[in-house]
Amino acid sequence: MAIFLPTTASAIGEPSYISTIVGKNFFTLSATGKSSPLFIGTNDYPGVLRALKDLQSDIKKVTNFPPNIVFDKLPNNKQIVIVGTYGKSPIIDKLVKSKKIDIKDIVGKWEAYTIQTVDNPFPGIDKALVIVGNDKRGTIYGIYDLSQQIGVSPWYFWADVSVAHKDALYVKPIKHTQSPSVKYRGIFINDEAPALSNWIKEKYGMVKPSQNPPIGNEVANYGSEFYSKVFELMLRIKANYLWPAMWNNAFNEDDAKNSRLADEYGIVMGTSHQEPMIRAQQEWDRRYFRTLGHWNYKKHTDTLEKFWREGVRRNKNYESIVTLGLRGANDSEMEGDLKSNIAMVEGIVKKQQKIISEEMNSDINQVPQSWCLYKEIMDYYNEGMKVPDNITLLWSDDNWGNLRRLPTPEERLRAGGSGVYYHFDYHGGPRSYEWINTNPISKIWDQMSLAKQYGADRIWIVNVGHFKGYELPMEYFMSLAWDTNKWTNSNINEYTQLWAAREFGDEYANEIADILSKYTKYNGRRKIESLTPQTYSVINYQEAENVVADFNKITAQAEAIYAKLPKEKRDAFYQIVLFPTKASALVNELYYSAARNNLYANQKRVSANAMANQTRELFKEDIALMKHYNTIYAEGRWNHFMDQTHLGYNNWMPPRENSLRAVPLLDVQPLAKASMGISIAGTEESWPSSSEKAVLPELDIFTNKEQFFEIFNRGKVPFEYSITTDVPWLSFSESKGKIDQTDKRIWVKLNENLLPKGKTQANITISGAGKEVSLSVQAFNPEDNNIKGFVESGGLIAIEAEHFSKNKEEGDRKWIKIEDYGLTLSGMRATAPTNIPAATPKKDAPCLEYPVYLFSKDIVEISIVTSPLLNFIPNKDIKFAVSFDNGEAQYVINVPDDYKINSPEWSKAVVDQSRLSKIKINVPLAGYHTLKVWMIDPGVVIEKIIINTGGLKPSYLGPKESYFRK
């Protein structure tokens, strides 16, 4: 019979080996007011010794009783924790030799560790908890594994996550072994001004000006005090590689302790993709900009080579990945034509490798090197630029989270391997996004799982912008890099739930996870900075108001949870959950109010003025919310992190200040007398002023059982209205009332029991302010009320891709569901082995089938919403195919081989976060049909399918899913 044992929150995705209640053969980590000592040899790595002090502090945070750290000589305790690195710790080596611990699963494995309970490890010691790493970081990761298991979040400092007190901590009998899937897992602190830099200035001050090295005034102190906090966080989330902040800073010169401290902690240092040979651009600019200008290899060959040589010589004793190649200064393209630039950068890399061999290691294969194929450098590579085999090819996304390219079978054999440079933040066109998190982890899984599958697994590094605010996607990125097999397409939401439980406890974990998933999903379908009043439709499908309602719903949920949480959990919850949700909701509502102002002003509604005022008030709320974050929340501890602007964009560049300058607002001069106006869903027209006939969208017994119109006033004086109809099968939410300055929405509802069969016409008369407006409406009730499948309604069928009736696999080729993906519900991704040729419909192509019923026939247009995938497989189009019934499959080119980054098509796709493919198919007969979507090439993600028979209206997210009956 199993016995339930209360446990602490475990490390995410790992079984808990910690209990707060003693059990048979359990190891006592802390109980009855004392904690078992931590033993380590002084000969171990300084970074391991330092991390053990963190464990000591963490146990104190949890229990109030810090353990003693004992060096070299075993203490006279019955139970002890033994920590050490294999080959560096004599005690660990003795345990291995005596076969008290089994380390065969970690020996020789990069960053591997094992945690084991051992009985009678040495005379006089009854039980030990042993943490052993194959190398320095392996041991450090093992230490922090235990810290997380006892209940200390990696985000205890950076996100104020509180630590729950426990009276006792016991370790179950375990053998827990880990090692990473991706060798180097890193972050890039970038676009750090104004938010992070202003916070740094306030907290750590300025770097002291200097002549040697040259450091000017007003340089924020990105020094060892700051980076020690970053390094610790990185190790706690199993990251190991850093590109430091570089806009106005030089990591190696601003604080001489930075490099040494990174190496001690165990952080592999690099420089950004544009800064080769361990030299920051600021190091060049501070020395040479006034005399030589920006670096330019054609003009400054000798100076640059000397500059590079000094950089690798300075850092040769520290663990680094040396960035190679060269771009123009300030992350720009170099001058010159394609052919000469290719020849020049090939020569540059040859010279850089010669310098490395002379200054660091004559066996250059022992020096990790990377060349980021970023922007035009990718074009050079595609045009034949040669890269030495021992350099890691660092493939880049398009700055918007879509991988541009992945290795071919031949490239996967390269000694240097491949990696990925990814973005959670971007400063550039078509629109910067730098404010808050807009990165759904489902998108991260989609792209980075492809990277792993195609062999780009030597380096994963992600641009995390100003660092704070990206907690969930940052840790997910690292968790996926650490164990790509564990985190799959089907446990994306589970990860978020486990993460929320660790940070906030089990009670509200599911609700919190839902809020986190939804706010990032909503932001992910359109970056906040790319929103305009025109983004979501205010006339079709109630789209804009539904977007705002959805945001406001999760904001209300977050506020309710915040009120219930104990005080010590509120700061973390505010920063991670409530603030980004509320701020995002507020901005979306602001644009919705502005959109209604413009629409209403064109219709001469008096309420247009209220919408203008509401927009201005929402802007004030936004400014107040930013101030609250900076100065009131957490007592101003994170002041300046909301200095980053997000309102007022009119091009790619972030505006200097938040404003409504890019949001035109219109005022309406009310008429002196009452004047009734009527508007209808689906059109910007209004009556009685429009010359067009007033026709309400068609009603039916399927998707469109109700429609609405709105009554508004164009004048100052209120009026009374009444509504009548000439048929018994219509009813109204209100049939009479009074209109002042506020509009009234009237729902027209269908009574199915009274509706005749076939198509029936009705008239609605609205009377008010001395005028009448007549609306006509048609309703449809088919002879057969038991129609199955997705049913045509309003001239279309809309289907969420995951709602197939059959998903036919073909061997290793298949469609897989990605949870919570894309614009609406989820995505179905085409998946296949890496070297397999394109599939052929009706032969070896997987197929998704959807039963549909059409009242229309002849030509229909199929619109397929897909992800903004790029052609990551070189030299080929990426396709899928569509067919009806047993008809011939029509191929759809989702991404053409010659697709260009920075083209208008690309700009639209990344801002829209989707791509729309359309084809026309002849359906000769109405009735039952089967729509089939065939996989041809891997990577395509189908999100939504719309069969348009003439009723599709413009919108961003498309119509809601159609009526379905099994």
HELIX and SHEET records of a PDB file:
HELIX    1   1 PRO A   46  THR A   63  1                                  18    
HELIX    2   2 PRO A   90  LYS A   97  1                                   8    
HELIX    3   3 LYS A  136  ILE A  150  1                                  15    
HELIX    4   4 ALA A  195  TYR A  204  1                                  10    
HELIX    5   5 SER A  224  ARG A  236  1                                  13    
HELIX    6   6 PHE A  251  ASP A  254  1                                   4    
HELIX    7   7 LYS A  257  TYR A  265  1                                   9    
HELIX    8   8 GLN A  281  LEU A  292  1                                  12    
HELIX    9   9 THR A  301  ARG A  314  1                                  14    
HELIX   10  10 ALA A  329  ASP A  331  5                                   3    
HELIX   11  11 LEU A  338  GLU A  359  1                                  22    
HELIX   12  12 ILE A  364  GLN A  366  5                                   3    
HELIX   13  13 GLU A  376  ASN A  382  1                                   7    
HELIX   14  14 GLU A  411  LEU A  413  5                                   3    
HELIX   15  15 ILE A  441  GLN A  453  1                                  13    
HELIX   16  16 GLU A  471  TRP A  482  1                                  12    
HELIX   17  17 ILE A  492  PHE A  504  1                                  13    
HELIX   18  18 ALA A  509  GLY A  524  1                                  16    
HELIX   19  19 ILE A  528  SER A  530  5                                   3    
HELIX   20  20 GLU A  543  LYS A  564  1                                  22    
HELIX   21  21 LYS A  567  PHE A  573  1                                   7    
HELIX   22  22 TYR A  574  LEU A  578  3                                   5    
HELIX   23  23 PHE A  579  ASN A  602  1                                  24    
HELIX   24  24 SER A  607  LYS A  627  1                                  21    
HELIX   25  25 HIS A  628  ILE A  632  3                                   5    
HELIX   26  26 TYR A  633  GLY A  636  5                                   4    
HELIX   27  27 GLU A  752  LEU A  754  5                                   3    
HELIX   28  28 PRO A  904  ASP A  912  1                                   9    
SHEET    1   A 4 ILE A  18  SER A  19  0                                        
SHEET    2   A 4 LEU A 169  VAL A 171 -1                                        
SHEET    3   A 4 PHE A  27  ALA A  31 -1                                        
SHEET    4   A 4 LYS A  34  SER A  35 -1                                        
SHEET    1   B 6 ILE A  69  PHE A  71  0                                        
SHEET    2   B 6 LEU A  38  ILE A  40  1                                        
SHEET    3   B 6 GLN A  79  THR A  85  1                                        
SHEET    4   B 6 LYS A 127  GLY A 133  1                                        
SHEET    5   B 6 TYR A 113  ASP A 119 -1                                        
SHEET    6   B 6 LYS A 175  GLN A 178 -1                                        
SHEET    1   C 8 VAL A 268  MET A 269  0                                        
SHEET    2   C 8 TYR A 241  TRP A 243  1                                        
SHEET    3   C 8 TYR A 184  PHE A 188  1                                        
SHEET    4   C 8 ILE A 459  ASN A 463  1                                        
SHEET    5   C 8 SER A 418  HIS A 423  1                                        
SHEET    6   C 8 THR A 392  SER A 396  1                                        
SHEET    7   C 8 GLN A 369  LEU A 373  1                                        
SHEET    8   C 8 VAL A 322  THR A 323  1                                        
SHEET    1   D 5 SER A 686  TRP A 687  0                                        
SHEET    2   D 5 MET A 676  ILE A 680 -1                                        
SHEET    3   D 5 GLU A 706  ASN A 713 -1                                        
SHEET    4   D 5 LYS A 744  LEU A 750 -1                                        
SHEET    5   D 5 LEU A 730  PHE A 732 -1                                        
SHEET    1   E 5 LEU A 699  ASP A 700  0                                        
SHEET    2   E 5 LYS A 771  ASN A 781  1                                        
SHEET    3   E 5 GLY A 758  GLY A 768 -1                                        
SHEET    4   E 5 PHE A 719  THR A 725 -1                                        
SHEET    5   E 5 LYS A 736  ILE A 739 -1                                        
SHEET    1   F 4 LYS A 806  LYS A 808  0                                        
SHEET    2   F 4 CYS A 847  LEU A 854 -1                                        
SHEET    3   F 4 GLY A 789  VAL A 791  1                                        
SHEET    4   F 4 PHE A 964  ARG A 965 -1                                        
SHEET    1   G 4 LEU A 796  GLU A 800  0                                        
SHEET    2   G 4 VAL A 941  ASN A 948 -1                                        
SHEET    3   G 4 GLY A 827  THR A 831 -1                                        
SHEET    4   G 4 LYS A 814  ILE A 818 -1                                        
SHEET    1   H 4 LEU A 796  GLU A 800  0                                        
SHEET    2   H 4 VAL A 941  ASN A 948 -1                                        
SHEET    3   H 4 ASP A 858  THR A 866 -1                                        
SHEET    4   H 4 ARG A 915  VAL A 923 -1                                        
SHEET    1   I 5 LYS A 806  LYS A 808  0                                        
SHEET    2   I 5 CYS A 847  LEU A 854 -1                                        
SHEET    3   I 5 GLY A 927  MET A 935 -1                                        
SHEET    4   I 5 ILE A 878  PHE A 884 -1                                        
SHEET    5   I 5 GLN A 890  VAL A 895 -1                                        
END                                                                             
